[in-house]
């Protein structure tokens, strides 16, 4: 899973750019954060995104109750 930090200038355009260029399918947008899975063959296209600030790979996800 990946986290794409989108530019706040035009979120709709930034999301469409990332989804179309990277061929993303299951995406969730929260504020300016786009959660998705980037197909391995499209990782090389990341540098072409104009409306993206940063991209992070999420290594682990858990509920808050499991952190105690």
Backbone as CSV, one residue per row, in Angstrom:
resi,resn,N_x,N_y,N_z,CA_x,CA_y,CA_z,C_x,C_y,C_z
1,UNK,0.849,-1.174,0.000,0.000,0.000,0.000,0.894,1.235,0.000
2,UNK,0.386,2.284,-0.624,1.149,3.526,-0.739,0.312,4.719,-0.280
3,UNK,1.000,5.756,0.118,0.389,7.023,0.479,0.976,8.079,-0.443
4,UNK,0.099,8.707,-1.212,0.527,9.772,-2.121,0.063,11.090,-1.529
5,UNK,0.995,11.968,-1.227,0.693,13.294,-0.693,0.509,14.237,-1.879
6,UNK,-0.736,14.647,-2.104,-1.071,15.468,-3.263,-0.914,16.951,-2.976
7,UNK,-0.640,17.715,-4.011,-0.590,19.163,-3.905,-1.993,19.677,-3.601
8,UNK,-2.108,20.682,-2.769,-3.407,21.202,-2.377,-4.008,22.189,-3.364
9,UNK,-3.314,22.502,-4.425,-3.791,23.494,-5.394,-5.088,23.049,-6.070
10,UNK,-5.108,21.837,-6.567,-6.284,21.310,-7.261,-6.336,19.806,-6.993
11,UNK,-7.021,19.409,-5.918,-7.029,18.005,-5.505,-7.668,17.088,-6.548
12,UNK,-8.704,17.562,-7.192,-9.372,16.732,-8.204,-8.419,16.412,-9.351
13,UNK,-7.724,17.421,-9.841,-6.773,17.225,-10.929,-5.600,16.349,-10.483
14,UNK,-5.095,16.581,-9.269,-3.975,15.795,-8.752,-4.346,14.325,-8.626
15,UNK,-5.559,14.057,-8.125,-6.007,12.665,-7.984,-6.166,12.004,-9.352
16,UNK,-6.798,12.693,-10.291,-6.983,12.143,-11.631,-5.648,11.869,-12.318
17,UNK,-4.682,12.773,-12.122,-3.366,12.587,-12.715,-2.706,11.311,-12.189
18,UNK,-2.725,11.133,-10.875,-2.103,9.956,-10.267,-2.828,8.673,-10.685
19,UNK,-4.156,8.693,-10.656,-4.923,7.497,-11.006,-4.719,7.091,-12.464
20,UNK,-4.679,8.057,-13.362,-4.549,7.710,-14.776,-3.120,7.336,-15.156
21,UNK,-2.133,8.062,-14.664,-0.745,7.773,-15.033,-0.256,6.464,-14.415
22,UNK,-0.595,6.241,-13.142,-0.101,5.055,-12.442,-1.050,3.866,-12.532
23,UNK,-2.180,4.039,-13.214,-3.177,2.975,-13.376,-3.667,2.456,-12.017
24,UNK,-4.054,3.386,-11.145,-4.537,3.036,-9.808,-6.011,2.657,-9.882
25,UNK,-6.422,1.714,-9.047,-7.821,1.319,-9.021,-8.462,1.622,-7.675
26,UNK,-8.122,0.919,-6.650,-8.738,1.107,-5.328,-8.037,2.256,-4.611
27,UNK,-8.624,3.431,-4.661,-8.027,4.595,-4.012,-8.985,5.176,-2.989
28,UNK,-8.401,5.766,-1.948,-9.174,6.463,-0.925,-8.520,7.817,-0.701
29,UNK,-9.291,8.882,-0.830,-8.773,10.230,-0.655,-9.225,10.770,0.698
30,UNK,-8.267,11.186,1.533,-8.538,11.803,2.829,-7.741,13.102,2.859
31,UNK,-8.458,14.232,2.838,-7.835,15.549,2.718,-6.972,15.564,1.462
32,UNK,-5.663,15.721,1.602,-4.785,15.707,0.424,-3.928,14.436,0.374
33,UNK,-4.384,13.393,1.085,-3.665,12.119,1.110,-4.446,11.073,0.315
34,UNK,-3.782,10.457,-0.633,-4.398,9.432,-1.472,-3.780,8.083,-1.105
35,UNK,-4.598,7.193,-0.554,-4.157,5.851,-0.188,-4.467,4.919,-1.341
36,UNK,-3.480,4.133,-1.759,-3.663,3.278,-2.930,-2.558,2.219,-2.976
37,UNK,-2.655,1.363,-3.973,-1.587,0.402,-4.264,-1.090,0.694,-5.672
38,UNK,0.184,0.996,-5.784,0.779,1.297,-7.088,1.321,-0.004,-7.675
39,UNK,0.864,-0.399,-8.863,1.405,-1.608,-9.497,2.920,-1.487,-9.699
40,UNK,3.620,-2.569,-9.478,5.089,-2.577,-9.555,5.606,-2.031,-10.872
41,UNK,4.948,-2.376,-11.964,5.439,-1.934,-13.278,5.273,-0.430,-13.503
42,UNK,4.483,0.239,-12.656,4.257,1.681,-12.818,5.064,2.535,-11.842
43,UNK,5.825,1.920,-10.970,6.645,2.665,-10.005,7.599,3.614,-10.726
44,UNK,8.101,3.208,-11.867,9.073,4.032,-12.607,8.463,5.328,-13.143
45,UNK,7.127,5.419,-13.171,6.446,6.609,-13.691,6.212,7.688,-12.631
46,UNK,6.571,7.417,-11.400,6.309,8.341,-10.287,6.911,9.724,-10.538
47,UNK,8.093,9.782,-11.120,8.770,11.066,-11.351,8.011,11.980,-12.312
48,UNK,7.058,11.454,-13.049,6.307,12.240,-14.034,5.113,12.966,-13.420
49,UNK,4.791,12.696,-12.156,3.636,13.320,-11.515,3.940,14.777,-11.162
50,UNK,3.126,15.693,-11.652,3.352,17.123,-11.434,2.648,17.640,-10.180
51,UNK,1.514,17.035,-9.820,0.719,17.523,-8.688,0.885,16.662,-7.440
52,UNK,2.022,16.003,-7.327,2.306,15.143,-6.185,3.521,15.679,-5.440
53,UNK,3.371,15.806,-4.125,4.505,16.281,-3.316,5.450,15.142,-2.955
54,UNK,4.884,14.053,-2.383,5.708,12.925,-1.950,4.898,11.644,-2.067
55,UNK,5.608,10.526,-2.132,4.978,9.214,-2.134,5.700,8.356,-1.097
56,UNK,4.907,7.715,-0.248,5.443,6.856,0.800,4.900,5.442,0.622
57,UNK,5.696,4.459,1.003,5.212,3.088,1.023,4.813,2.760,2.456
58,UNK,3.596,2.289,2.640,3.094,1.934,3.969,3.486,0.488,4.238
59,UNK,4.259,0.296,5.276,4.789,-1.031,5.575,3.880,-1.846,6.497
60,UNK,3.110,-1.165,7.355,2.335,-1.878,8.363,1.110,-1.056,8.722
61,UNK,-0.044,-1.710,8.851,-1.286,-1.052,9.236,-1.921,-1.859,10.366
62,UNK,-2.376,-1.173,11.422,-3.033,-1.847,12.533,-4.046,-0.911,13.186
63,UNK,-4.928,-1.468,13.975,-5.875,-0.658,14.753,-5.178,-0.065,15.961
64,UNK,-5.717,1.038,16.472,-5.136,1.670,17.658,-5.134,0.739,18.863
65,UNK,-6.172,-0.073,19.002,-6.277,-0.964,20.161,-5.167,-2.012,20.187
66,UNK,-4.573,-2.315,19.034,-3.482,-3.292,18.971,-2.135,-2.689,19.349
67,UNK,-2.072,-1.387,19.552,-0.802,-0.727,19.881,-0.504,-0.722,21.373
68,UNK,-1.455,-1.113,22.185,-1.255,-1.072,23.644,-0.423,-2.227,24.124
